[in-house]
Amino acid sequence: MILGVDVASMILGGVAAGMVLFIVSVGLSVTMGLMGFVNLAHGAFAMLGGYIIVLSMNYWGVHFLPALALGFVVTAAVSFAFERLLYARLYRATELDQVLFTIGLVFMAIASVTLVVGPENQQLVLPAMLQGQVDLGFTQYRTYSIFLIAIGIIIVVGLWLGFERTRIGAQIRATVDNRRMTESLGINVDRLFTITFAFGSGMAALGGGLGAEFLGLDPQYALKYLVYFLIVVAVGGLGRVTGVFYAALLIGVLDFALKKYIPKGGTLFIFGLTILLLLWRPQGLFAGRAT
């Protein structure tokens, strides 16, 4: 009985972590699949949103849900400006140029946050309703983790419906599959790029804020967790919402379990497993339709 409860707690913790990975990574997957742009600065937008959310709650007294909305909107607006002024100039550049440009943005973001806010870790103070534990019948578990799981499910369903049931979703899927054909049909691909990039960055901001309670939030965030976001995208497949969802859950549960039972070698195991997986299926484990 105790073993069963322990396993259930481990799975719930891994799923909650996986939901945060999904919320942050799905925007990166779609924008990379849509634009073919190697955006290593995606974690910087997650960090920006996280700081906006946490600081607005801790210092300005903004409530939790409005703070999440504020982080999403401000980060989406900032990324909109970045895409138009900077990213758009490098869409046809080499992958090396894109990597150097975006990793440079990461280091600039780290330096800027350290200068403006300081190097200290920022703590997310949860509202009273999300503190404590909830009785699930078979075990009691953290209310906030259950909240993250519920939010993640709502978001994945919403994104799936958005991709499958809306006109812009159809345009995004068409552009991921064949950009030239999409342009020949008169679709404004550049405008589609901008909208998708801003939305993906806003999603990253949402994940950065939601995950700040257990991942932490400091100036190194954009670099510290970048490899996890890239692993989720690589395993899930470019431009695939459901693929990223499954991959995030898999990585979240594996990481949670391995850090619990093999604290010194768990991360190394995930990296090694990812390398073997990509040698076997370079397109990703859950590659399929662009949904």
Phi, psi and omega in degrees: 000314179297320179297319179296318178296320180296317178295317179298318178296320179296317180293317179298318177297318179293321179294319178299316177296321179296325178297320177295316177301319180297311183300320179286317191279335186298322178296321178295319180298314183291316181292322177292320178292324182282313187265339187067029185252128181278092187260088178282355180269008181301321178296333178293324177290324175297318179295317179301312179298319178301316179294319179299316182294310184292314183292323179295329177283315186285327187246336183250356177073020178286138179288164190302304183295315174299326178295320176299316179296319179297315179299318179298310186293314182295316180294320177298320179294317178297316181292328175301313179295318179298318182296316182289320186274328188239303186299318184301334181286345185244013181298327181258009178282170179288160179298326178297317178298319180295318179296313181297320180295311185287325177290330173296321176298323179299312181293326176294321179295318179299313181294320182294315180294319178299320181289316187278315186258324183112165185278355185290152175287134180265130182264132175273117179268110184285148173296158186303325184291342181255003177269166178081203184231159179238143181275117180263003181096305179268343178194166171256138182217162185304131180299320183294323178295319177295322176299317179298319179297316180296315179298317180299318179295317179299317182292317181294322177294317179298316179293320179298316178295322179297321179285326187268333192242003181240159181295315181293328176297318178296322179294320179296314180297321179294321181290322176299318183286317184202096184294317183298318178296321179297316178297323181293339178275001176090011179280133180283093185292324180298316178295323178296320176303311185297313181298315182293320180296315180295317180294317179297321178291323176297321176296319177300319178299319178299315178294323178298322179286316181296326183271357184295335184294323181241340175275337185086168180211106178219173184300341180274000185306314185299331180264325185298319185254004181302317183296326178294318179297318180293322178297315180300316180295318181295318181286322183282331182100144183290134174073018186241104184298309182293325178297317178295323179298310180296319180295319180297319177296316180299311181293320181298313180292316179299313182296317181297315182291316183292323179292335179281317186261333178228069188301332184269341185234004183298313181297319178299321179297318180296317179298314180296318179296321178296318179299314179297320180297317182287333173293326180280313181228086183300334181281353180109152184293325184250026179296142181183226176290150183283062178221000000 
